[in-house]
Amino acid sequence: MISMEYKFYVDGESEEELGLPGRVFRYKFLESTPDVRYYSTKEHPQGSHAVHCNVTQSLALPVFDHSSQSCVGVLELVTNT
């Protein structure tokens, strides 16, 4: 629910401005981290909320349209162990 409060941009000038979902959407590659505390606030804007909720690991996967092979979204999976 916390992610609903954030806007995720896919056209930022720098990679840090994109945030995690924006980078995955733009470059169409998965991104993962064993510890969200490794990210700066610019790299992962909701990182402080993740730490507050005891989230440690994150895996973001691009979601593709089967017919056009274009990226249509990002699925982010998180764990607390």
C-alpha positions, 0 to 999 in steps of 0.5 A: 500500500505504501508504494501507491503513495509514490510516483515512479518515473521512467524518463528521468535524466539520471539513473538515480532519478528513475528509482528501482521500478523506473530502472527496471522498466526502462532497461528491461532487466531484473534488479535485485538486492540482498539488502535494501539499505544498500540503496540511497533514497534517490535510488530507491525512494521507498527504501526508508519505508521498506526498512521500517517494515523490516523488508530486507530483500527486493527483486524487481522483474519487468513484465512484458506484453507477449505480442509486442515484447514491450515492457508494460510494468514492473513486479517487485517482490520483497521479503523480510528474511 
